[in-house]
């Protein structure tokens, strides 16, 4: 199964972390403590295209919040 990990870089002039977390959790992400900020558990194996589509949705959801992010996916 695929998991996609999300690492955030927040700007002090941007949205509060609590607001960013609320947005991401509403998208199905859960907080992560092992070197990343959030993880998305697909519940199945996915390909690059679906991962890129998720990145597009993250970008759209965080638009204007001054948050940079990095994603990395792995299979269990």
DSSP file (Angstrom, degrees, kcal/mol; ACC not computed):
  #  RESIDUE AA STRUCTURE BP1 BP2  ACC     N-H-->O    O-->H-N    N-H-->O    O-->H-N    TCO  KAPPA ALPHA  PHI   PSI    X-CA   Y-CA   Z-CA
    1    1 A X              0   0    0      0, 0.0    75,-3.0     0, 0.0     2,-0.3   0.000 360.0 360.0 360.0 147.5    0.0    0.0    0.0
    2    2 A X  E     -A   75   0A   0     42,-2.6    40,-2.0    73,-0.2    41,-0.6  -0.696 360.0-172.8 -93.7 139.1    1.2    3.5   -0.8
    3    3 A X  E     -AB  74  41A   0     71,-2.8    71,-2.4    -2,-0.3     2,-0.5  -0.989  11.0-152.1-123.9 139.8    1.7    6.3    1.8
    4    4 A X  E     -AB  73  40A   0     36,-2.6    36,-2.7    -2,-0.4     2,-0.3  -0.961  11.1-154.2-115.0 123.4    2.5    9.8    0.8
    5    5 A X  E     -AB  72  39A   0     67,-3.7    67,-1.9    -2,-0.5     2,-0.5  -0.732   4.4-154.8 -99.6 144.2    4.4   11.9    3.3
    6    6 A X  E     -AB  71  38A   0     32,-2.9    31,-2.1    -2,-0.3    32,-1.9  -0.973   8.0-170.1-125.5 127.2    4.2   15.6    3.5
    7    7 A X  E     -A   70   0A   0     63,-2.7    63,-2.2    -2,-0.5     2,-0.3  -0.976  16.3-156.0-116.2 126.4    6.9   18.0    4.8
    8    8 A X  E     -A   69   0A   0     -2,-0.5     2,-0.4    61,-0.2    61,-0.2  -0.721  15.9-163.7-105.1 150.3    5.8   21.6    5.2
    9    9 A X  E     -A   68   0A   0     59,-2.8    59,-2.7    -2,-0.3     2,-0.2  -0.932  21.3-160.4-129.1 108.5    7.8   24.9    5.3
   10   10 A X  E     -A   67   0A   0     -2,-0.4     2,-0.4    57,-0.2    57,-0.2  -0.600  11.1-135.5 -93.3 149.9    5.7   27.7    6.8
   11   11 A X    >   -     0   0    0     55,-1.0     3,-2.3    54,-0.3    -2,-0.0  -0.855  15.4-133.0-101.0 135.4    6.3   31.4    6.4
   12   12 A X  T 3  S+     0   0    0     -2,-0.4    -1,-0.1     1,-0.3    54,-0.0   0.711 110.5  50.8 -62.7 -18.2    6.0   33.5    9.5
   13   13 A X  T 3  S+     0   0    0     53,-0.1    -1,-0.3     3,-0.0     3,-0.1   0.356 103.7  79.8 -96.5   3.8    3.8   35.9    7.5
   14   14 A X  S <  S-     0   0    0     -3,-2.3    52,-0.2     1,-0.2    51,-0.1  -0.089  94.1 -44.5 -98.9-163.2    1.6   33.1    6.2
   15   15 A X        -     0   0    0     50,-2.1    -1,-0.2     1,-0.1    -4,-0.1  -0.271  67.5 -97.2 -63.9 147.6   -1.4   31.1    7.5
   16   16 A X    >>  -     0   0    0      1,-0.1     4,-2.1    -3,-0.1     3,-0.7  -0.349  30.1-118.9 -63.4 147.0   -1.2   29.8   11.1
   17   17 A X  H 3> S+     0   0    0      1,-0.2     4,-3.0     2,-0.2     5,-0.2   0.868 113.7  58.8 -56.3 -38.4   -0.1   26.1   11.4
   18   18 A X  H 3> S+     0   0    0      1,-0.2     4,-1.9     2,-0.2    -1,-0.2   0.873 106.8  47.3 -61.4 -37.0   -3.4   25.2   13.0
   19   19 A X  H <> S+     0   0    0     -3,-0.7     4,-2.1     2,-0.2    -1,-0.2   0.907 112.4  49.1 -69.4 -42.9   -5.3   26.4    9.9
   20   20 A X  H  X S+     0   0    0     -4,-2.1     4,-2.5     1,-0.2    -2,-0.2   0.924 111.3  50.1 -61.1 -45.3   -2.9   24.6    7.6
   21   21 A X  H  X S+     0   0    0     -4,-3.0     4,-2.8     1,-0.2     5,-0.2   0.898 108.2  53.1 -60.8 -41.3   -3.4   21.4    9.6
   22   22 A X  H  X S+     0   0    0     -4,-1.9     4,-1.8    -5,-0.2    -1,-0.2   0.910 110.0  48.0 -60.4 -43.8   -7.1   21.8    9.5
   23   23 A X  H  X S+     0   0    0     -4,-2.1     4,-0.8     2,-0.2    -2,-0.2   0.938 114.4  45.4 -62.1 -48.6   -7.0   22.0    5.7
   24   24 A X  H ><>S+     0   0    0     -4,-2.5     5,-2.2     1,-0.2     3,-0.7   0.896 111.3  51.8 -66.4 -40.9   -4.8   19.0    5.3
   25   25 A X  H ><5S+     0   0    0     -4,-2.8     3,-1.2     1,-0.3    -1,-0.2   0.858 104.9  56.6 -64.8 -34.0   -6.7   16.9    7.8
   26   26 A X  H 3<5S+     0   0    0     -4,-1.8    -1,-0.3     1,-0.3    -2,-0.2   0.733 104.2  55.1 -68.4 -20.2   -9.9   17.7    5.9
   27   27 A X  T <<5S-     0   0    0     -4,-0.8    -1,-0.3    -3,-0.7    -2,-0.2   0.487 130.4 -95.0 -87.8  -5.1   -8.2   16.2    2.8
   28   28 A X  T < 5S+     0   0    0     -3,-1.2    13,-0.5     1,-0.3    -3,-0.2   0.454  80.4 135.1 105.8   2.0   -7.5   13.0    4.6
   29   29 A X      < -     0   0    0     -5,-2.2     2,-0.4    11,-0.1    -1,-0.3  -0.486  37.5-156.0 -77.5 153.5   -4.0   13.6    5.9
   30   30 A X  E     -C   39   0A   0      9,-2.4     9,-2.4    -2,-0.1    -5,-0.0  -0.971  29.6 -92.8-127.3 149.0   -3.1   12.7    9.5
   31   31 A X  E     -C   38   0A   0     -2,-0.4     2,-0.3     7,-0.2     7,-0.3  -0.247  41.7-158.0 -57.9 145.1   -0.3   14.2   11.6
   32   32 A X        -     0   0    0      5,-2.3     3,-0.1     4,-0.1    -1,-0.0  -0.938  19.1-172.2-127.1 147.4    3.0   12.3   11.5
   33   33 A X        +     0   0    0     -2,-0.3     2,-0.9     1,-0.1    -1,-0.1   0.456  64.0  89.2-117.7  -4.3    5.9   12.3   14.0
   34   34 A X  S    S-     0   0    0      1,-0.1    -1,-0.1     3,-0.0     3,-0.1  -0.422 120.2 -57.4 -98.3  58.6    8.6   10.3   12.1
   35   35 A X  S    S+     0   0    0     -2,-0.9     2,-0.3     1,-0.3    -1,-0.1   0.361 119.3  78.2  91.3  -6.3   10.4   13.1   10.2
   36   36 A X  S    S-     0   0    0      1,-0.1    -1,-0.3   -29,-0.1   -29,-0.2  -0.835  72.5-133.8-127.2 167.7    7.4   14.4    8.3
   37   37 A X  S    S+     0   0    0    -31,-2.1    -5,-2.3    -2,-0.3     2,-0.3   0.854  83.8   5.4 -89.0 -38.8    4.5   16.6    9.2
   38   38 A X  E     -BC   6  31A   0    -32,-1.9   -32,-2.9    -7,-0.3     2,-0.4  -0.954  58.4-153.8-143.7 159.3    1.6   14.6    7.7
   39   39 A X  E     -BC   5  30A   0     -9,-2.4    -9,-2.4    -2,-0.3     2,-0.5  -0.995   5.2-154.0-136.3 143.9    1.0   11.3    6.0
   40   40 A X  E     -B    4   0A   0    -36,-2.7   -36,-2.6    -2,-0.4     2,-0.8  -0.976  11.1-155.3-116.8 117.8   -1.8   10.3    3.5
   41   41 A X  E     -B    3   0A   0     -2,-0.5   -38,-0.2   -13,-0.5    -2,-0.0  -0.840   5.4-168.2 -96.9 111.0   -2.6    6.6    3.6
   42   42 A X        -     0   0    0    -40,-2.0    -1,-0.2    -2,-0.8   -39,-0.1   0.770  25.6-138.0 -70.1 -26.5   -4.0    5.6    0.2
   43   43 A X  S    S+     0   0    0    -41,-0.6     2,-0.3     1,-0.2    -1,-0.1   0.547  80.1  42.3  77.5   5.8   -5.1    2.2    1.4
   44   44 A X  S    S-     0   0    0    -42,-0.4   -42,-2.6     2,-0.0     2,-0.4  -0.946 101.0 -76.4-164.6 173.7   -3.9    0.7   -1.9
   45   45 A X        -     0   0    0    -44,-0.3     2,-0.3    -2,-0.3    30,-0.1  -0.719  49.7-175.5 -85.3 133.2   -1.0    1.0   -4.3
   46   46 A X        -     0   0    0     -2,-0.4     2,-0.1   -43,-0.0   -43,-0.1  -0.870  15.5-127.8-126.6 161.4   -1.0    4.1   -6.5
   47   47 A X     >  -     0   0    0     -2,-0.3     4,-1.7   -45,-0.0     5,-0.1  -0.334  37.0 -89.4 -99.1-177.5    1.1    5.3   -9.3
   48   48 A X  H  > S+     0   0    0      1,-0.2     4,-2.6     2,-0.2     5,-0.2   0.882 120.6  59.3 -61.2 -41.6    3.0    8.5  -10.0
   49   49 A X  H  > S+     0   0    0      1,-0.2     4,-2.1     2,-0.2    -1,-0.2   0.916 106.9  45.7 -58.0 -45.5    0.0   10.1  -11.8
   50   50 A X  H  > S+     0   0    0      1,-0.2     4,-2.0     2,-0.2    -1,-0.2   0.877 111.7  52.7 -66.9 -36.5   -2.3    9.8   -8.7
   51   51 A X  H  X S+     0   0    0     -4,-1.7     4,-2.1     2,-0.2    -1,-0.2   0.908 109.9  48.5 -64.1 -41.1    0.5   11.2   -6.5
   52   52 A X  H  X S+     0   0    0     -4,-2.6     4,-2.2     2,-0.2    -2,-0.2   0.874 108.8  53.5 -66.2 -37.0    0.9   14.2   -8.8
   53   53 A X  H  X S+     0   0    0     -4,-2.1     4,-2.0    -5,-0.2    -1,-0.2   0.880 107.9  50.9 -64.7 -37.2   -2.8   14.8   -8.7
   54   54 A X  H  X S+     0   0    0     -4,-2.0     4,-2.5     2,-0.2    -2,-0.2   0.918 108.0  52.5 -64.3 -42.3   -2.7   14.8   -4.9
   55   55 A X  H  X S+     0   0    0     -4,-2.1     4,-2.6     1,-0.2    -2,-0.2   0.893 107.6  52.2 -59.8 -39.9    0.1   17.3   -5.1
   56   56 A X  H  X S+     0   0    0     -4,-2.2     4,-2.3     2,-0.2    -1,-0.2   0.905 109.7  48.9 -61.7 -41.6   -2.1   19.5   -7.3
   57   57 A X  H  X S+     0   0    0     -4,-2.0     4,-2.5     2,-0.2    -2,-0.2   0.884 111.0  50.0 -67.2 -37.8   -4.9   19.3   -4.8
   58   58 A X  H  X S+     0   0    0     -4,-2.5     4,-2.2     2,-0.2    -2,-0.2   0.946 110.5  50.1 -62.9 -46.9   -2.6   20.2   -1.9
   59   59 A X  H  X S+     0   0    0     -4,-2.6     4,-0.6     1,-0.2    -2,-0.2   0.912 112.8  46.3 -58.4 -44.2   -1.3   23.2   -3.9
   60   60 A X  H >< S+     0   0    0     -4,-2.3     3,-0.8     1,-0.2    -1,-0.2   0.915 112.3  50.1 -65.6 -43.0   -4.8   24.4   -4.6
   61   61 A X  H 3< S+     0   0    0     -4,-2.5    -1,-0.2     1,-0.2    -2,-0.2   0.832 117.1  40.6 -65.6 -32.1   -5.9   23.9   -1.0
   62   62 A X  H >< S+     0   0    0     -4,-2.2     3,-2.5    -5,-0.2     5,-0.4   0.402  82.1 136.9 -98.3   2.5   -2.9   25.8    0.4
   63   63 A X  T << S+     0   0    0     -3,-0.8    -3,-0.1    -4,-0.6    -4,-0.0  -0.231  75.7  13.2 -52.7 131.6   -2.9   28.6   -2.3
   64   64 A X  T 3  S+     0   0    0      3,-0.1    -1,-0.3     1,-0.0    -2,-0.1   0.361  99.5 100.2  85.2  -5.3   -2.3   32.0   -0.7
   65   65 A X  S <  S-     0   0    0     -3,-2.5   -50,-2.1     2,-0.1   -54,-0.3   0.514  87.7-125.2 -91.8  -3.7   -1.3   30.6    2.7
   66   66 A X        +     0   0    0     -4,-0.3   -55,-1.0     1,-0.2     2,-0.5   0.910  60.7 142.7  60.6  45.7    2.5   31.0    2.0
   67   67 A X  E     -A   10   0A   0     -5,-0.4     2,-0.3   -57,-0.2    -1,-0.2  -0.974  36.1-159.8-118.4 126.3    3.3   27.4    2.7
   68   68 A X  E     -A    9   0A   0    -59,-2.7   -59,-2.8    -2,-0.5     2,-0.3  -0.770  18.3-173.6 -96.3 150.2    5.9   25.4    0.7
   69   69 A X  E     -A    8   0A   0     -2,-0.3     2,-0.4   -61,-0.2   -61,-0.2  -0.973  20.7-156.6-145.1 160.1    5.7   21.7    0.8
   70   70 A X  E     -A    7   0A   0    -63,-2.2   -63,-2.7    -2,-0.3     2,-0.3  -0.999  13.9-159.5-133.9 136.0    7.5   18.5   -0.3
   71   71 A X  E     +A    6   0A   0     -2,-0.4     2,-0.3   -65,-0.2   -65,-0.2  -0.870   9.7 179.7-116.4 152.9    5.8   15.1   -0.9
   72   72 A X  E     -A    5   0A   0    -67,-1.9   -67,-3.7    -2,-0.3     2,-0.3  -0.957  10.6-157.8-149.7 129.5    7.4   11.7   -0.9
   73   73 A X  E     +A    4   0A   0     -2,-0.3     2,-0.3   -69,-0.3   -69,-0.2  -0.838  12.6 173.6-112.3 148.9    5.6    8.4   -1.5
   74   74 A X  E     -A    3   0A   0    -71,-2.4   -71,-2.8    -2,-0.3     2,-0.4  -0.979  26.0-124.2-146.5 159.0    6.6    4.9   -0.5
   75   75 A X  E      A    2   0A   0     -2,-0.3   -73,-0.2   -73,-0.2   -30,-0.1  -0.876 360.0 360.0-107.9 138.6    5.0    1.5   -0.6
   76   76 A X              0   0    0    -75,-3.0   -74,-0.1    -2,-0.4    -1,-0.1   0.428 360.0 360.0 -81.7 360.0    4.6   -0.7    2.5
